[in-house]
Amino acid sequence: MARSPAGHLLPALLLLGSWACAGKEQVTIFATGRTQGRVGTVEEGGRRTGGFAVFKKLYDAEPGPKLAVDTGNWFSAVPEGWLTRGRSTFECFNAVPYAAAAAGLEDLALTPAELQKLAEASAVPVLASNLYLKSNKKPPFLQSWRVVQAGGRKIGFFSAVIHSPQKANRPRHLQHYRLEKETYETEKAMKALKDAGASVIVMLLSVNPKEEAGEDFFREFVSKVSRVDLIITDEPGVKKPFRAGRAWVARAGLGMREAARITLQLDKTSGRLTTIKWKILELDADKYGQDQAVLKIVTAHKKAANTYLSRRIGTLSAPLPLRDGADTPAADFAADCMRRWARTNAAIIPLSEPAAGFSSGTVTVGDLYRAFPLDSSVVFVKMRGDDLERVMVSMPPSDVTVSGLRLFLKDGAVERAEAETGPLVPGHIYRLAVPDSLTGDRQHSVLSNAMEFANSRRGLRDVISWCFSRQNSIPRPEGRRIVRGN
């Protein structure tokens, strides 16, 4: 027997009543972070987990007022992420849709032009409250804060990137940007959100993935600002929510294997936050299913990435391992290649650049990305001979390799450096090629000793690919670059 319209209406009213109670209202925030480009499911032990198609199903099934937010780091781990410079992730954000996405520290590897292109193509507002350009101006394509309506209430969002929790609340100069003090920008954003009528203020806080932020960091941060109701962070050390002053601190779901479901209990009269309920939900494809529209987006990006990465760029008759005893063949090859392409006297490359070596046989684009995953570009440097030797002596020999130079060690440290023609001439001008990852490292003094420098705007991977295309046979690089004395 068919049910009447009233028969359909009653269960719906009961369902709505399940998220509202006397004197209280609820708004649910689903939070993700450090997706790092992982847009699809993975199979492990016969189970399928993760991905935005599963998250979309979970999100759509949630009754009552809801929002989705992301704390940043959008593209760095998988091909479909870094090949599209985060576009694959944002297409999934748009499809859910998310209310806001905050930039993380890894996302700041994007140039301002790349970040602008990503933000302007997105329907999801990109937040970066304490981010400035090198010109000390706010990026006009990003937002410092945003107010979102949910359940008749105004929820305010802003964000901050924490470069180092151990050295917090200090301005930081990055390769393309500047990070302002977190507390300074927090006060500005909170005032703007209060003026806009936000009854609840939520901070999306992204911590440098290479460092940890303990509870003391959050308590110290909250003690220096006037009011934050909820901090959603990507810090994995936050195992369960806790109070820091008047603020709640809760973790987002990480790696797109999980999502955090954060239910805000609001006072029905004032709309202020009274308490939260928090739960981490595994994105189980068999349990929730997958949204077909989002799955189509994911499948297209994975297919395009696989096609691109399978392209052949060259052949090796013998392997170039990452390490072979004291030798570093893959890095030595990259240094030789960089020097040859740039037509310089010498090249220096940090051993942090290569992550893997090359096997013999066909070399593909995918092999190149696995071997050199960083998005470094080649920089041209001019330096006098005495300054060049001073720079090489200052570098731990275990950190770098060279081409066109020989480093002589004594007691494990560089004692002197020579060119291929003999000792470095103090007043002679030497032309060098180095990755920009080395010029941005203040531990080393390449730029501070340089007479001139210029970024070639050519990626290191592109240069290595050029070397493969120009040589039918790639020989193993010669050793004796670093001469160890007794």
N, C-alpha and C positions, 0 to 999 in steps of 0.2 A: 504494500500500500504506500503511495507516494506521501512524503511528508509535506505539510503545509509550510508556507514562508515563515510563519510564526515558529514552527517546529525547528527550522534552521536557525532562526534568530536567537532562540534561547541558549543553545550551546555556545554561540559566539559571545553572548553577553556574559555567560559564566566564565568563559575563557578570559575575557577582558577583566573581569572581577578578580581573577587569580593573581594579577600583578598590581592591584590596588587594594589597600586596606584602610581602615578608619584612621584618618589623620596622616596617612602616608601615601606617597606616590613613588613609582619606580621608573627608572630609565636604565636600559642595559647598554653597556659599551663593550663591543668586541674589539680586542686589541691584538695586533700582530707586530712583529719586529724582527730585524735581522733576517729578512726573507732571502736576501743576497741573490735574487734572481730565481729562486726555486719556485716556479709557478705551477708545476705539475706533481702528480703522485709519484711515489717510489714504491718498489716492491721489495719487501724483506720478509723472509720466512713464510712466503705464501700470502702475505697480507699487503694490502695497498693503503698507503697513508699519505696524507699531505696534499697540498695544492689548493689553488683558488677555486676550482670547480667544486671541490668538497666543501670549502668554506662558504661558498655562495649558498649551497643547500642548507647548511647549518644556520646561516644568517637569516635566510628567508623563513625558516621554520620557527624563529623566535617571535612569540606574540608580544604585543605592547610596544611602546616607544623604544627605539634602538638606534645605535650609531656604530660605525666601524671606523677605526683609526689605526695608523701605522707609525711606528717610532723611527723608521729609517733603516738605511743600508739595504739598497734595493737591487744590486746587480752583480756583486763581485765574485760569486762562487761558481756559477754554471754558465755554459756557453750562451744559452738563450738570454741570459741576463747581460753579460758584458758585451756581447756582439751588438745588442740593441741599445746599449748604454742606459738600461733601465726602462726602455719603452715597453717591453713585454710585461713587466710588473705593473706599470701604470695602466696599461690596457685592461689588466685584470682588476686593478683598483676601481677603474671607471665602471666596469661591468657589475660590481657588487651592489651598489656603489659605496665607496668610502666617503666619510665626511671630511677627513683631513689626513695628510701624510706629512710627517716631519722629516727633514733631511738629517741623515746620520753622518758621522765623520768619514766613512768610506765613500759616501756620495760626493764629498767635496774633492774627490779625485777628478770629477767632471769639471771641465773648464766652465767659466761663466756662460759662454755661448752654448755649450752642450746642456747645461742646467736650465738655461732659459728656454731652449727648444723643447726640453722635456716638460717643463712647467706650463708653457703656453699651449702645448698640445693636450694637456690634461684637463678634464672636468673636475678633478679633485684638487682643492687648494693645497699648495705646498707651503709648509710653515718652516721658518728658520729665524727665530726671534733674535738670536745673538750673532747672526752672520752678517758680515759686511764685505764689500768688494775691497780690493787693494786701494781704491781711491777714497776709502772711508765713507762711501755712500752705501745705503741699503740697496740690495738688488731689487729693482722695480718689479721684477717678474715673480718675486716671492712675497709671502705675507708674514707679518709678525704675529698676528693673532686672527682668530675667527670665532664668531658666535653662530651656533647652530640651534635651531628649534627642535625640541624633542619632547613629546607629551605636553605641549603647551608651555614648556620651560625653556629658558635660554641657557644653553651650556657653552661656556667660553673655553677656547683652546689656545694655547701658545706652546712654544717648544724651546729647547736649548740643546746645544751640542757641548758635551763635556770632554775636552781634550785630555785632561789628566785629573782624575779625582784626588790624587795625592798632591797636586799643585793647582787646586781649584781657584776659581774667581780671579783669574789673571787674563789679560788680553793675550791672544795667541796669533802669531803670524804664520799662515800656511802658504803653500805654493801659489794658490790663486785667490785666497780670501784672508780675512781677518776675523777672529772670534773675539767678541767683546766679553767683559765680565758678566757672568751668569746672573748675579744678583741685580746688577744695574738694569739689564734688559728685562728681568722678571718684573721689577717694580713698574717699568714703563708699560709692559704688556698688561699687567693686572689693573693698572689705572684705566687703561683704554677699555678693558673688558668690563670693569665696573661701570664706567660711563655709558657703555653700550647696553647695560641692564642685565648682564649675566648673573644668574643666581648661583651657579656653580662654576668654579674655575678649575680647569684641568690642565696640567703641564705634561707634555710629552718630552721625556728626558732621555736623550741618547748618549750612552757612555762609550768612550773609545773601546772597541772590542779587545784591544791588546792589554787593557788594564781592568782592575776591579774596583768597584765602589761598595764599601761596606755600609752598615747601618749608620755608623758615625758620620759618614759623608752626608747622608740625607738629613740627619738631625742637625748637622752644622749648617747646611744650606737653608733649611726651613727657618732656623733661628734668625737668619739675616734678612728675611723678607716678611712683608706684612700679612699676606694671606694667600695660601694655596689650599684648595680643598682636597685635591687628588693629584698625585704624581704617578703617571704610568711610565715605567722605565723598561729598557731592554737589558738591564743588568741581571745576568743569570743567577747571581748570588742571592737575589731576593726570592727566597723559597716560598714565602707566604706573606700576605699583607701585614703591615704594622703601622702604628701611628708615630709620626715624627712631629712633635708639637701638635698643632691642630690639623695637620694634613695626614691623609692616608697615603701610603706608598704601596703600589702593587705592580707586579711584573706583567708584561705582555707575553703572549705566546711567541715562541722563537722558531726560526728556521722554516716556517710554513709547514711544520709537522703538527702544529698545535695552535690553538687560539685561546686567549684568556677571555672569559666571560665575566665582566665586572658589573654587578647590579648596584646602582646607586639608589639608596633609600632617601627620599626627599621629604622634608616637612611640607605638609599639604598647604599650610598657610603662607610660609615665607619662601618655599622652594629651595631652602638651604639643605645641604648634604648633612645627613645625620649619621649614616653608617654605610658600609659596603658589604656585598657578598662577592667572593672571588672564587673562580674555578678554572682550572686548565682543562681544556677539552681536546683530546687527540682527534685529528682530522682523519677519521676512519672512513675510507671510501665505501666499504661494504656496509657500514652502519648508516651513513647519511646519503650515499649515492653521490653523483656528480652532475652538476648543472651542464646541460649540453651546449648552451651558448658560450659559456666560459671555457669548456673543454675544447671547443672549436678554436678559440684564440690560442690556448696552450699548445694544441697539436700543431697549428700552423707555425708557431715560433720554434718548436722543437724540430720540425721537419726542415725549416730553413737553416737552422743552426747545424744540423747534421750534414746537410748538403754542402754548406760552406766549409765545414771542418774537414770533410773528406777529400778536398781538393789537393792534388799533388803539387808540391813546390820543389822537390829535388830528390836526390838519391845519395845514400851514404854506403860506401863499400865496407867501411868499418865503423863501429859504434863510437860515439862521443859521450862517454859517461860523465855524470856530474862530478864524481871523484874517482881517482885512480891512484891510491896511495897519497902522496903529497901533491900530486898534479890535479888540475881542474880543467879537463879538456873542453867541456861545454862552454865555460866562461872564457877560456883562452881563445876559442874559436870566435866567440862573440866580440871579444876585444880586437882580434885581427880583422874581423869583418867591419866593425865600426871604423877602425883606422883606415882601411882600404876605401870604404865608401866616402868618408869625409876627406880623404887625401891629406891627412895630418901627419905630423912627426911621430905622434904617440897616441895611445888610448888607455884609459883607466876604466875598469868596470868593477863595481862592488860584487862580491860573491853572494850577496843577497838577491841579485837579479835573477839568476837561473834557479828554478825549483826542481828541475829534472834534466837528465841528459837525453841524447838521441840514440835510438837503436839503429843498426845497419839496415839497409834496404830503403824502401820508399819512405819519404818524409812528407807528411801532410800538414795542412794548416793547423789541424788539431794538435799534432805533435809540437808545432812551434808554440802554440798557446800554453800547452802543458809545461814546456821547458822554460818559457819566459812569460809568466802570467802577469807581470806588472805592466802598467801602461806608461812606461818610461819613453821619453823622447831624447834624441841626441842633441847635445849642446856643444858648440864650438868655443874653445877657450884659448886665449893667448897669454903666455906666462914667461917671465925671464927664467933662465936656467937655475939661478940660486933660489928663487922662489919655488920652482918646481921641485928641486931637491928637498927644500924645507917641508913642502907638502907631503912628499913621499915618506920622509923620515917620521912625520907625525902620524902616519897611518899604520895601524896594526897590520902586519903582513898577512895575517889570517883573514883579513876583511876584503882584500882586493886582489885582482890580477891585472896585468898590464900587457900592452903590445907596443913594440918599438922602444922599450926600456928594459933594463935589468936592475933588479933590486938586490943589493948585497946585505945579508943579515949577519948580525953579531949578537950572540946571547938572545936570540929570538926576536930582535928588533931590527928595523931597517937602519943600517949604518950609513949607506950612501946609495945613490942612483946613478946609472949611466945610460946614455943613449946608445943606439946601435953603432955609432961612430966613435964612441969613447966617452970620457967624463963629460958631464953637463957643463957647458960654458956659462959662467955667471951672468953675463950681460946679453947673451944670445936670446932671441925670442923664439920660443917653441910653440907650435900649434898643437892643441890637444883636442880629442873627442871624448866626452864623458856622458853618461846618462844623467838626466835631470834629477834622478833620485839621489845622486851624489852631490849635486850642487845645492840641493835643499837640505842636506844633512849638516847641521851646525857643528857636529862633532869633528867633521873634517873641514879644512879651510881652503877649498879649491877656489871659490869665488872671491874670498877675502884677499887672496894673493894674485888674482887675475888682473891683467892689464885691460883686457877686453873679453866679453863673452856674448854669445848670441844663440838663441834656441833655433835649431834647424826646422822645428815643427814637423820633423819626420820621426815616426815611432821607431823604437829599437827593433821591434818585431819586423817592421817593414824593411829595415836595413838588412836584417839577417835573411829575410826572404829574398831580397835582391841578391845577396851573396850566393844563395842556392841556385838562383836562376842564371847566374853568370858563370857557374862552374859545373862542368859535367861530373867532375870527381872532386870531392872535398877531402883533402888529406888531414890527418891528425895534426893539430898544431905542435910546433916544436916546443920543447921544454926549455929549461935553463933561464927562465924569466926571473925566477927568484933563486938566488944562489945562497945556500946556507953554509956559513962558515963553521969552523970547529968551536 
